[in-house]
Amino acid sequence: MTLLVVGLSHRSAPVSVLERAALAPEARGKLLQDAVSAEPVTESAVLSTCNRIELYADVDKFHAGVAELSTLLARHSGAGLEELTPYLYVHYEDRAVHHLFSVACGLDSMVVGEGQILGQIKDALAVAQELHTAGRLLNDLFQQALRVGKRAHSETGIDKAGQSLVTFGLEQLAGGQDVGTWARGKRALVIGAGSMSSLAATTLVRAGVGELAVANRTVERAERLVQILTEPGGPGAANGLRARAAAMTSVPDELALADIVVSCTGATGLVLAGEMVAAAREGNPAPLALLDLAMPRDIDAAVHRVEGAHLVDIESLADASADAPMAADVDKVRGIVSDEVAAFGAAQRAAHITPTVVALRTMAADVVTGEIARLDGRLPDLDDKQRAEITQTVRRVVDKLLHAPTVRVKQLASEPGGAGYADALRELFDLDPETVAAVSRADTRADRHDARERA
């Protein structure tokens, strides 16, 4: 296994650096394709969220891989390599597996235990599969990470250790009040109609806001979200929610009416400038609560200085979450992660020897075929029944002789330090390296076909 991850997150870098390094959606695909085109990289996947950017790869050289992935991250983000380097972290092999599994369980999230990261990991895998940059290693890794995350949430109370960023952000705005009590009857504006914005809108509706406007660059997406919220059986149907979709050009007008604003778009520049918020509050004494969940930020930090406005952004959420209490279940989740990392490593090491075992059995089958052909030349009078019985007997003898050593070598290979058993097997039986490589290539092609089918 040659797994490498290079990245930065809210734990390693200030928000200002994360903002500049944020990857636009279209840049992620180009990053993946450039990665697999690089000499030391054979597979790649990128996990990009509001508070982390991580590039995962299967590499054949550690130092060359680190240099290549670091350069690619800088090239495709808005930050230079010199700026990024002090904040980048590197994990290799088992440490990389441990890191992703911890991320999947919410242990590395800004709010410990939040479950939204699982959807983001699933999306990262889907993109890599769609672009055919994920092979056997990354497919196995990310699918296992999803299972580990689900296991952590189902077997422990990790969910209670924290909430989603939306809920946590609204709790910060509410200043200690119950969010439902604080939000009830208020007018809310949600800017954006993606997954985070949709979650924010749903959370606000369930909290009891009386009026909701959803603004988005594509008005049809905003209209669809409003329809979902207000249709029979939707979260806003029971309380008579007044909801509407709006174009982005209407944001200044909607801002003047709102009590609560949540913004999370994919824009590369500011959506709400300080002057816009100040103008919207002119002559309006009511307080305005703003939650910025975007990376890079949607709302100008100057809003902190606007009278009557209370802004909570990713940076202030990071500060607040640092003091959040840790649930006792976190220790249980850490135990799950450790167990799953060991199991994943054993499975990968065992899989590494499989092509060698297949090549050995193929060689044995060829020997049987050759010997039966020689027997036909020496005993041409054998009838079909006799020939079939002899052939079956020889094959049984070979299978029995190979069974114990091949089972045992797989067991030994799954243990730490077991990678050398494949080399030993090739030497002992003088296996053709090209035959072993051909089996590996066939397995890789099958894995990629399966990935395309899943995508």
N, C-alpha and C positions, 0 to 999 in steps of 0.2 A: 504494500500500500504506500503510495507517494502523495498523500493528500496534503495540500497546503492552503491556508487561508491568510489573506492579508486584508486588513480593514481598519476602520476607525469607528468609534461610537461615542455616545454621550459620556461613557466612562473614561475615554482616553483623550477626548478633544473638546475644547469649548464650543458652544453653539455657533459662534461666529465662524469657526473653521468648518463645522458641519454644514452650515448654510452654503459656503462657497464650494464645498466639495460635493454637494447634492447632485445626483444624476438625473437628468431629464429622462422621461420614459423612452424616447427614441435613442438616447445615448446608451441605454443598457444593452440593447441588441447589438449595436456596433461594438461595444466593449467585449461582449461574449465572443463575437466572431473574430475580433482582432486577437483575443486571448488564445483561441485554439489554433490560430495561424502562427503564433509565436513558437519558436523552436522547442523550448522545454515543456510546453503545455499540450496535453492531449484531450482534456475535458475542462469545461468551465461552467460556473453558475454564479450569479450575482444576487445577493440579498440586499435590497436597498429600501430602507424605511425612513420614517421621519427622524430617527435618531441613530441610525447605523448605516454604513456602506461597507459591505464585505464581498470580496471576490474569492471564490473557492475554485480550486483547480487540482487536476492530477498532473503532476510534474515529474520529470525524470532527473532533475538536478535541483537541489535545495537552493543554493545561493543564486543561481541563474533564475530560478523560479521567483524568488523574492524580489529580485531586481526588476524582472519583467512585469510582475503583477503590480508592483508599486508604480512603475512608470505608466502602465496602462490606466490605473486609477487616476493618476494626475492628468493624463492626456485627455481623458473623457469627462473629467469633472471640471469645476470652475476654479480649482486651486492648483498651484504649481507644486512640483515634486518637493522643492525645498521647504515649502510651507507645510506640506502634508507629513513629511518624513518624521518629525518629532512626535507625531500623534498616532502613527501607524502601529498596530500590533500584528504579530506573526504567530501562527500556531501551525504545528506540523504533526502529521500522522495522528497518534492517539489524542494528543492535545487538541488538535483541530476537531476531531470527533466529539470530544468532551465539550468543547466550546459550543458547537452547533446544537448538541443535545441540551445544554444548559439554556441556550437562547430559546429553543423550542418549548421548554418548560416554563419560560417566563422568569428564570432566575437572573437573567442579564438585562431584563427590561427596566426602563425608567421607573415603572410601577411594578413591583415584583408580583408575579403570578398572573399578569394580564394575558388573556387568551388570544388577542388579535394577531399576535406574532405567528400563530400557526397558519392562519390564512395567508400571511405574507410569505412564509416559507413555501407553502403550496403553490403560490403564484410564481415564486422564483424558480421552482422546479418545472412548472408548466412552460415558462418562457424558454428555459434551457432545452427542454424536450422539443418544443416547437422549432427551435433553431438548430436542433441536432448537435448541441454542444455538450450535452450530458450523456456519458456512456455508462458502463456498468458501475463504476465506483460512485459517481455522484448520484445516479439514480438510486442505488442501494442506500447511500448515506442520507439523502433527503427524505426518502420514503420511511426509513427507519426513524429519522428525527421526528417526523409527523406522528408515528406510532408512539414514540417515547413521550412526546408532549401530551398526547391524548391519554396515555397511561397515567402520567403525573396528575392530570386534572381529574381523572376518574377515581384514582386510588388514594388521593390525599386531599387536603383542604387548601391547596396552594391558591385556589381562586380567592380565598378569604384574605390572603396576604396582601392583596391589592386589587384594584379595579382597572378597567380600561382607561386609557388616557382621557377619553371624553368624560367619563364619570369622575375621575380624579380631578380633572380641570374644572368641572362644574362645582365640585365640592370646594375647591379653592376659591372660586368666585363667590360661593354662598357664604364663605367666611364662618364656617362652623354650624350654620343652619342646615336643617334637612333640605336637600335639593328640591324635593317635591313641594315643600312649604315655600321655599324661596322663589321657585319658578312659576308657581301656580298663577294663572291669569295674565302673565307677562306676554309681551310681544317679542318674538324672536326672529332673527335674521340668520340664515345659514348660507354661507357663500361657498359654492362648490356642490357637486352632486356625485362625487366618487364614494368609495367605501367608507372612509372616515367621516365625511360630511353626512352620508346617509345614516351612519350610526349616531352621529350627533343629533340629527333631526329626529330620529326615532326616540332617542333618550329624552330630548326636550319635550316631545309630545307626550310620552309616558309620564313625565314629571308634571304635566298639567298646564303647559303654556296655552294661552287662549288664542294666540294668533301666530302664524308661522309664514314667513316668506323664504323661498329658496331661490337664490340667484346663481346662475351658471352661464358660462360662455355659450354652451349649447342649450338653448331654452328647452328643447324637447326632453333632455335628460332631467331637467328640473321639474318639468311637467309630469314626467313619469314617476319621480319620487313623490311628488305631491299626491298623485293618484293612488300610489301604494299606501300612503299614510292615511288617506281619507276614505278609501273604498270600504264597503261593508266588511267587517272583520278586521280592518286595519286599526292601528293603535290610536288614531285620532277620531274614529267613527263614533265611539261611545260618548265622548265629551263635547261633541259639536265643534271640533276644531275648525277655525277659519284659516285656510291655507291657500297660498297662491304661488305660482312660479313667476320669476322676474328675470329680465335680461341684465347683464352686468352693467349696462348703461344706466339702469335704474337704481344701482346700489346707493348713490348719495341720497336719493329720496327715501329709500327704504331705511337707510341708516338713521335718518331724522325721526323715524317712527319707532325704532326698535328700543327695547330695554336690554336685550341679550343679543350678542353677535358671536357666532362661531364661524371661523374661516379655516378652510383646508383645501387649497387648490394646488394645481401643479404649476402655477405661474412661477417664472424665474425672477420676476420683479415684485415690488410691493403692490398689493391690491387696495389696501386702505392706508393712505398717507396721513400723517399727523394733521395736516391742514384740512383734509377732508373730514376727519372725525371732529375737529374743532369747529368747523363750519356747521356740521350737522347738529352739534350740541348748542349752538348759539341760540339763546333765548329759550332753551329747554332745560329746566332745572333738574329734571329727573336723572338719576344716575344711570350710567351705561356700563354694562359688564361685557367685556370682550375676551374671547378665548381663541388664541391663535395656535392651531395644531399643525401648521404647515412647516415644511423644511425644504427650501429656505422659507423664511418667515413671510407671511402675507401682510401682517399689520406692522406698521412703522413703530419702532421702539419709542419714538417721540410721543406716542399716545399716552405713555406713562405720565407725561407732564400736562396732559389736557385735563382741565378741571372737570370733575364729575365723572371721569372715565376711569375704569379699573381694568387693566389689561393683565391677563395671565397668558404667558407664552411658554414655549418649550424650555427656555432657560429657567424661568421661575418654577416650572413644574419639576425640573431636575433638582433645584435647590430644595423644594418642599418634600420630594420623595426621598431625599437622602435621610430625612429624619423619621420616615414612616416606620411603624413597628413591623418587625419580621414575625411571621407566623411560625409556630413550632413545626408545622408541616414542611417548612423549607428543608429541614434536615432530612426528612423522608424523601423528598424529591431529589436531593443530592445523592442519597443512597441509590435511588432508581437510576439516576444518570450514570453513576459509577458502574453499576451492574451492566447497564446496557452498552456502555463503552467497551467493557471487557468482552461481552457477547459479540458485538460488532467486529471487534478486532479478531476474535477467534474465527468468525465466519469468513472474514476476508482472507485470513492466512490459509484457512482450509481450501477456499476457492482458488488460491494461487497455485496449489499443487494439482488441482483437477486436470488441467491440460496435460501434465506429465503422466498422470495415471491413465488418462485416455490414450495417450500415445503408447504407453507400455502395453495396454490391452490390445491396441491395434496391431502392434508388432507381434504379440503372441498369436493373434488371430491369423496374421499373415504366415507365421511359422506353421500353424496347424494346416492352413490351406496348401502350403508348399509340400508338407510331408504327406498329406493325403494324395496329392497329385503324383508324388513319387511312388506311393503304394500302388496306385492304379497302374503305373508302368510295370511294376514288378509282379503284380497279381491281377492280370487283365481279366481273369475268369470270375472275379467277385461279382455277385449279382447286386442289384440296387439295395436290397434289404441289408445285406452284409456290409456293403460300403457305408450305408447310413449309420449302422450300429457302431462300426469302428470310428467313424467321424465323431459321433456323439460321445463316445467313450474318451477319445483324445481330448475333445473340448472340455469335458467334465474334469479330467485330470489337470489340464492347464488352469481352469477356473479355480479349482480347489487350491492349487499351489499359489495362485496370485491373490486369493481372497484375503487371507490373514495379513500379508505384508502391506497390501494396498489400503485396507481398513486401518491398520496400525499407523501407517505413514500419514494418513489424513488426520488421525488423532494427534500425532506428534507435531504435525505442521500447524495445527490450530493453537498450539501453546506458544507463549512468548519465546522468540528466538528460533521458531520452527521453520523459518523461511529456507534454511539450508538443506532441508530434507528433499526438496525438489531437485536441487543440484546433485545431491548424493544419488538419488534414484536414476537420474540421467547418466551419471558416470558408471554406476554399477551395471546397468543394462545396456550401456552404449547406445542410448537413444539418439536419434537424429534431431538436433536442435530445430531444424526447419519444420519437422513434423510437429513438434511441440508448439512452435510459433504458429503453424497453420491452424491448430486447434484453437489457440487463443484468438486468432483473427476471426475465425468462424463464430466463436462465442461473442466477440465484440459486435460483429455484424448482426447477430441475432438480438443482442441487447438493444442496439439502435433501432432495429425493426420494431421491437416491442415498445420502445419509447415513442416511436412515431404512432403506433397503434393507440397507445394511451393518450397521446396528445390529441 
